[in-house]
Amino acid sequence: MPARKRRSYTAEYKVEAAHRVIDSGRTITEVARELGIDAGMLSVWVKDERRRITAAEAHGDKPLEAAERAELQRLRQQVGELEKDNAFLVKASAYFAAMQKNQPGSL
């Protein structure tokens, strides 16, 4: 049997997976099978998210609704893409600056 690959999950993914159980009323096993993850791991994520929801309610805060979570995730993804674009532009400008110095006849 091949060794299993260790995967790392973002906080957003964990929260979204937990809410697939919490919001839908489906079982942890059912959602874990759908997502292709371990049911025990998803169970921990659901417990953590329920704990956060309870703590927020105790302080008078209202947890994010599904639409708000989706919008937040979309914005975070957009920021990630912009950061990649910026990193590319920094590398490209450094490359072109170096090429400018090495033009024929510039020595």
C-alpha positions as CSV (number, residue, x, y, z in Angstrom):
1,M,0.0,0.0,0.0
2,P,1.5,3.4,-1.0
3,A,2.3,5.9,1.7
4,R,-0.3,8.6,2.1
5,K,0.6,12.1,1.3
6,R,0.3,14.6,4.1
7,R,-1.9,17.6,3.1
8,S,-2.2,21.0,4.6
9,Y,-5.5,22.8,4.7
10,T,-6.1,26.5,4.9
11,A,-8.3,27.9,7.7
12,E,-10.9,29.0,5.1
13,Y,-11.1,25.4,3.8
14,K,-11.6,24.0,7.3
15,V,-14.3,26.5,8.1
16,E,-16.1,26.0,4.8
17,A,-16.0,22.2,5.3
18,A,-17.3,22.5,8.8
19,H,-20.2,24.7,7.6
20,R,-21.1,22.1,5.0
21,V,-22.0,19.9,8.0
22,I,-23.4,22.6,10.3
23,D,-25.5,24.4,7.7
24,S,-26.8,21.4,5.9
25,G,-27.5,19.1,8.7
26,R,-25.8,16.3,6.9
27,T,-23.6,13.8,8.7
28,I,-19.8,14.3,9.1
29,T,-19.2,11.0,7.4
30,E,-21.3,12.0,4.4
31,V,-19.5,15.3,4.0
32,A,-16.1,13.8,4.6
33,R,-16.7,11.2,1.9
34,E,-17.9,13.9,-0.5
35,L,-14.7,16.0,0.1
36,G,-12.4,13.0,0.2
37,I,-11.0,13.8,3.7
38,D,-10.9,11.8,7.0
39,A,-14.1,12.0,9.0
40,G,-12.2,12.3,12.3
41,M,-10.4,15.3,11.0
42,L,-13.6,16.9,9.8
43,S,-15.2,16.1,13.2
44,V,-12.5,18.2,14.9
45,W,-13.1,21.1,12.4
46,V,-16.8,21.0,13.1
47,K,-16.3,21.0,16.9
48,D,-13.8,23.9,16.6
49,E,-16.3,25.9,14.4
50,R,-19.2,25.3,16.7
51,R,-17.0,26.4,19.6
52,R,-16.2,29.6,17.7
53,I,-19.9,30.3,16.9
54,T,-20.8,29.8,20.6
55,A,-18.0,32.1,21.7
56,A,-19.1,34.8,19.2
57,E,-22.7,34.6,20.3
58,A,-21.6,34.9,24.0
59,H,-19.9,38.2,23.1
60,G,-22.9,39.4,21.2
61,D,-21.2,38.9,17.8
62,K,-23.0,37.3,14.9
63,P,-21.0,34.7,12.9
64,L,-20.7,35.2,9.1
65,E,-23.4,33.9,7.0
66,A,-22.7,31.6,4.0
67,A,-22.9,34.4,1.5
68,E,-20.5,36.6,3.6
69,R,-18.0,33.7,4.0
70,A,-18.1,33.1,0.2
71,E,-17.5,36.8,-0.5
72,L,-14.6,36.8,2.0
73,Q,-13.1,33.7,0.4
74,R,-13.4,35.3,-3.0
75,L,-11.7,38.5,-1.8
76,R,-8.9,36.6,-0.2
77,Q,-8.4,34.6,-3.4
78,Q,-8.3,37.9,-5.4
79,V,-5.7,39.3,-3.0
80,G,-3.6,36.2,-3.5
81,E,-3.7,36.6,-7.2
82,L,-2.8,40.3,-7.0
83,E,0.2,39.4,-4.8
84,K,1.4,36.9,-7.4
85,D,1.0,39.5,-10.1
86,N,3.0,42.0,-8.0
87,A,5.8,39.4,-7.4
88,F,6.0,38.8,-11.1
89,L,6.2,42.5,-11.9
90,V,9.0,43.0,-9.3
91,K,11.0,40.1,-11.0
92,A,10.2,41.4,-14.5
93,S,11.3,45.0,-13.6
94,A,14.5,43.7,-12.0
95,Y,15.2,41.6,-15.1
96,F,14.6,44.5,-17.5
97,A,16.7,46.8,-15.3
98,A,19.6,44.3,-15.5
99,M,19.2,44.0,-19.2
100,Q,19.3,47.8,-19.6
101,K,22.7,47.8,-17.9
102,N,24.0,45.1,-20.2
103,Q,23.1,46.7,-23.6
104,P,25.8,46.4,-26.3
105,G,28.2,49.3,-26.2
106,S,27.4,50.2,-22.6
107,L,30.8,49.2,-21.2
